[in-house]
Amino acid sequence: MSNGLENIVAAHTVLSDVDGAAGRLIICGHSLDELAGRTSFEQMAGRMLGGFLPDWPAPDAVPAALAAARRDLFETIVQTASLPLRLGPVELVRALTALIPDGESVETALKLLAAPAVFTPAVLRLRAGLEPIAPDATLSQAADTLHMLTGTTPGPQQAAALDTYLITVADHGLNASTFAARVVASTRAGLVSAVLAGISALKGPLHGGAPGPVIEMLDAIGSAQNARPWLEAALDRGDRLMGFGHRIYRVRDPRADALKGAIRELGADTGRLVLAEAVEQAALAILRERKPDRTLETNVEFYTALLLEALGFPPEAFTCVFALGRTTGWLAHAREQIAGGKLVRPQSVYVGPRPQAAA
Ligand code: ACO
């Protein structure tokens, strides 16, 4: 038995390679350095899904196909569904996604790719008592997401920063949410079901739910001088420091620096970045002192929090934006699982009581 399936290999994939010792990430044959800042969401979706969906649109038709999917979701779901607004943004995005009819077609895949882009701004606005904003078909998916959030068309720098985030998190080996999506896909339940499994696994604080708490941590710390005492107290309570540690990386997560670069290019609030860097250095030093046998480095979530905050997303919606990037990976893995994988069905060892032998 391997607790947490640690070190278990459960798939061959052409989608991504996570080298945890060297701190390198390859997605579809390209290193993260080659992709970050140079690839749009639309191009990444084509690169990852084109080979798995025979009717995938030609590269120059992908933006229009995604724009059509956004409009369709806005008209058929956002404008008709009645939402229990007491739920949080991730739960609402998951609920709205569940209204997409299940299937395996390219239309279903395009709707799923567009879903978090449309549903995240809509649920945030509805929760704030505002009207949802209709998508704009002339914008890229990243730019339109920001437009639906604020009502203004973002500048090219904002759209490029969101694209960098989305492609940086598009795929990452057999992480918990991708594995969940592959398990569901292996039963042939359909792509919507696979993506719903992915969202559900992603929302946990040990996975894609970490960046919201990173903001809470930075706000609570408040100043560089307060970093060490605050972090020491958190570890004394038995808390984990959000944005640090990883199952695979034993060095710094390469995605952290890709996102830090995007924050710098955005010219965001430098005071916030200075505080974050001070907290990061203090956290790394304390983790080294307290866990000398376990390398705990900065993971993707730490700078995710700062980048998404700078782009105007509230912390409670960070996981929805993560889902927007990772849906590409979930869909590609689901199709890969269906193409070559068997039903996922591991075994367990029974350690409970045995029936009494008949007297
Ligand atoms: N803060 C404090 N201690 C930590 C942290 C942390 N962030 N991460 C791990 N540790 C400690 C554990 O308490 C454990 O100590 P112990 O051996 O004394 O009990 C030891 O390091 C090993 O931890 P594991 O739980 O075995 O490591 P695992 O590989 O299962 O966990 C995980 C990886 C879940 C990411 C963990 O590092 C963590 O909880 N980090 C904080 C949450 C976070 O940032 N999640 C986002 C991850 S990136 C992503 O999913 C996109």
Residues whose N, C-alpha, C, O or C-beta is under 5 A from the ligand:
A	BS01	ACO	P205 L206 H207 G208 A210 D239 R240 L241 M242 G243 F244 G245 H246 R247 R294 N299 E301
